[in-house]
């Protein structure tokens, strides 16, 4: 049975650690990690928003 991913809260995306979600590494430069979007696909659920039960 699948449940909501605990890492992203079921959204499938997480805030960029580099930019705090703003997408800018510096005032005039997009972050190379999130490409200026401020978010990444969740590494735990690969963007599905669901996680497998451990049972």
N, C-alpha and C positions, 0 to 999 in steps of 0.2 A: 504494500500500500504506500502511496506517495503522500507526503505532507509538504506544507509550505517550507521552503528553504530557510533555515535559521540565519544564514549569513546575510542574505539580501532581503529577508522578510517577504519573499514571494514575488518581488518585482522583477528579478532576473538581471538587475543592474546594481552596481555599487558605485559610490562616489570615488573619484580619483584621489588617491592618497597624496599625490604630488601637488595638486592644486586646491584641494579642499572643495572641489566641485565647481570651481569657477571656470576651469578650462584654460587658464592663462598661467604659464610658468613665470613669466615676467609681464609687466604691464602691456607690452606690445608684441608678445610672442606666445603663440599657441603651445601648449604642453605637448611634447612628443609622445608621451605615454597615452594620453586620451585623445590626441589630435584636436584639442580645443573643445571637446564636447563636455568635459567635466565628469564623465562617467565611464565605467568599463562594464563589460559583460561579467557577471558574477562567476568567479573561478570555481565555486563550490557546486553550482547547479548547471553551469554552462549556459546560462540565460533562460533556462526553463522555468525558474521560480519554484521548482519542486525538488524535494530531496527524498531519497529512498529511506524507508524505515530500517532501523538496525536489527529488527527482529527477524 
